[in-house]
Amino acid sequence: MAQLLLLPLLFLAFIASDCGGDDLPRAVGATHAVVTVSAEGRSARVVVEIAATEKQRQQGLMLRQSMDEDAGMLFLFPADTTVGFWMHNTYIPLDIAYIDVSGSVLEIRKAEPLNDTSLTPRGPYRYTLEVNQGWFERHGLGPGARVTLPSGLP
C-alpha cells in the first residue's frame, strides 16, 4: 500500500522540479525552439518560446520576473504587420527586434518595464524577437543581422 502512495508523490516531485531553476520562459502549451542571429562573422543563439496565436502574442512576457540571458520570445504573425508593442505588466527590460519575412532585423527598440507607450516600428515586419535588454549590443549584432528561424514553425 505504501508503494502505491509513493508513486503519486514521486510524480508530483518530478513535476515540481521541472517548474523552476532554468528560468526559461514558460506558458501552457508553449513551443520552444532555437534561433540563431548572425552578422559579419558573429552569431549568437537564443532559446525562444514561440508566440504564434493571438492569445500567446497578447500575453507575451507579461508577469515574468526574469529570463535567462540567452532566452527570449519569438512572435509569429500570419502576414506583415505594423502593430506596436508595449510593456504593460512586463517587468523585464527588453530589446524588441522587428524582423522581415526574409529573416532580416529591420530595427531594434529598447523597451522599459511597465511602460505602456506603444513601440511601433517604422515599417511592416513579420516577426519580432524579444530578448533581455542589451542582448544585441552584447553580441555585436543589430539591424541588418540575419535571424535563422527554426523549420516547421506554425
C-alpha positions as CSV (number, residue, x, y, z in Angstrom):
1,M,0.0,0.0,0.0
2,A,2.8,2.4,0.9
3,Q,4.3,1.8,-2.6
4,L,1.1,2.9,-4.3
5,L,1.1,6.1,-2.3
6,L,4.7,6.7,-3.1
7,L,4.2,6.8,-6.9
8,P,1.9,9.8,-7.0
9,L,4.3,11.7,-4.6
10,L,7.3,10.9,-6.8
11,F,5.4,12.1,-9.9
12,L,4.5,15.4,-8.1
13,A,8.1,15.9,-7.0
14,F,9.2,15.3,-10.7
15,I,6.8,17.9,-12.0
16,A,7.7,20.4,-9.3
17,S,11.4,20.0,-10.1
18,D,10.7,20.8,-13.7
19,C,8.9,24.1,-12.9
20,G,11.9,26.2,-12.0
21,G,15.6,26.6,-12.0
22,D,16.4,27.5,-15.6
23,D,14.0,30.5,-15.7
24,L,13.2,29.6,-19.4
25,P,10.0,31.4,-20.4
26,R,7.1,29.1,-20.0
27,A,3.5,29.1,-20.9
28,V,0.8,26.5,-21.1
29,G,1.2,24.7,-24.5
30,A,4.3,26.7,-25.3
31,T,6.6,25.5,-28.0
32,H,10.3,26.2,-27.7
33,A,13.0,26.4,-30.4
34,V,16.5,27.7,-31.0
35,V,17.0,30.8,-33.1
36,T,20.4,32.0,-34.4
37,V,21.1,35.7,-35.0
38,S,24.2,36.4,-37.2
39,A,26.0,39.2,-38.9
40,E,29.6,39.9,-40.1
41,G,31.1,36.7,-38.8
42,R,29.4,36.9,-35.4
43,S,26.5,34.8,-34.3
44,A,24.5,34.0,-31.1
45,R,21.8,31.5,-30.2
46,V,18.6,32.2,-28.3
47,V,16.2,29.6,-26.9
48,V,12.8,31.1,-27.7
49,E,9.3,30.4,-26.6
50,I,7.1,30.7,-29.7
51,A,4.1,33.1,-29.6
52,A,2.1,32.1,-32.7
53,T,-1.5,32.5,-31.6
54,E,-3.3,35.8,-30.9
55,K,-3.6,34.8,-27.2
56,Q,0.1,33.9,-26.9
57,R,1.1,37.2,-28.6
58,Q,-1.2,39.2,-26.3
59,Q,0.3,37.6,-23.2
60,G,3.9,37.8,-24.4
61,L,6.3,38.0,-21.5
62,M,3.9,39.8,-19.2
63,L,4.2,39.0,-15.4
64,R,7.6,37.3,-15.8
65,Q,10.1,38.5,-13.3
66,S,13.3,37.4,-15.0
67,M,14.6,35.5,-18.0
68,D,17.9,33.6,-18.7
69,E,20.5,35.6,-20.7
70,D,20.1,33.6,-23.9
71,A,16.3,33.1,-23.7
72,G,13.6,35.1,-25.4
73,M,10.3,35.0,-27.2
74,L,9.7,34.8,-30.9
75,F,6.4,36.3,-32.1
76,L,5.0,35.0,-35.4
77,F,2.4,36.9,-37.4
78,P,0.4,35.3,-40.3
79,A,1.1,38.4,-42.5
80,D,3.2,41.5,-42.4
81,T,2.0,43.9,-39.7
82,T,2.9,47.3,-38.2
83,V,1.3,46.8,-34.8
84,G,3.3,48.2,-31.9
85,F,4.4,46.5,-28.7
86,W,4.0,47.8,-25.1
87,M,5.4,46.7,-21.8
88,H,2.1,46.6,-19.8
89,N,2.7,44.2,-16.8
90,T,6.1,43.3,-18.2
91,Y,8.9,43.5,-15.6
92,I,11.9,42.6,-17.7
93,P,13.7,45.3,-19.7
94,L,13.8,44.0,-23.3
95,D,15.2,44.6,-26.7
96,I,12.5,44.1,-29.3
97,A,13.8,43.3,-32.8
98,Y,11.4,43.7,-35.7
99,I,12.2,41.2,-38.4
100,D,11.0,41.0,-42.0
101,V,9.7,37.9,-43.8
102,S,13.2,37.0,-45.1
103,G,14.7,37.0,-41.5
104,S,16.5,40.4,-41.6
105,V,16.4,42.5,-38.5
106,L,14.8,45.8,-39.5
107,E,15.2,47.7,-36.2
108,I,15.6,47.1,-32.5
109,R,13.7,49.1,-29.9
110,K,14.6,49.3,-26.2
111,A,11.6,48.5,-24.0
112,E,11.4,49.7,-20.4
113,P,9.4,47.7,-17.8
114,L,5.8,48.7,-17.1
115,N,5.8,51.4,-19.8
116,D,2.5,51.5,-21.8
117,T,4.0,53.5,-24.6
118,S,3.5,51.7,-27.9
119,L,6.8,50.9,-29.6
120,T,5.8,51.0,-33.2
121,P,8.4,50.2,-35.9
122,R,8.9,52.5,-38.9
123,G,7.6,49.9,-41.3
124,P,6.0,46.5,-41.7
125,Y,7.5,43.3,-40.2
126,R,6.6,39.6,-40.0
127,Y,8.3,38.5,-36.7
128,T,9.6,40.0,-33.5
129,L,12.2,38.7,-31.2
130,E,12.2,39.8,-27.6
131,V,15.4,39.3,-25.6
132,N,16.9,40.8,-22.4
133,Q,17.7,44.5,-23.0
134,G,21.3,44.9,-24.3
135,W,21.5,41.3,-25.7
136,F,22.0,42.5,-29.3
137,E,24.7,45.0,-28.2
138,R,26.5,42.4,-26.0
139,H,26.7,40.1,-29.1
140,G,27.7,42.8,-31.5
141,L,24.5,42.4,-33.5
142,G,22.0,45.0,-34.8
143,P,19.8,46.0,-37.7
144,G,20.7,44.0,-40.8
145,A,21.6,40.9,-38.8
146,R,20.0,37.7,-40.1
147,V,17.7,35.6,-37.9
148,T,17.7,31.9,-38.8
149,L,14.2,30.8,-37.9
150,P,13.6,27.1,-37.0
151,S,11.9,25.0,-39.6
152,G,8.3,23.8,-39.1
153,L,7.0,27.0,-37.5
154,P,3.3,27.2,-37.2
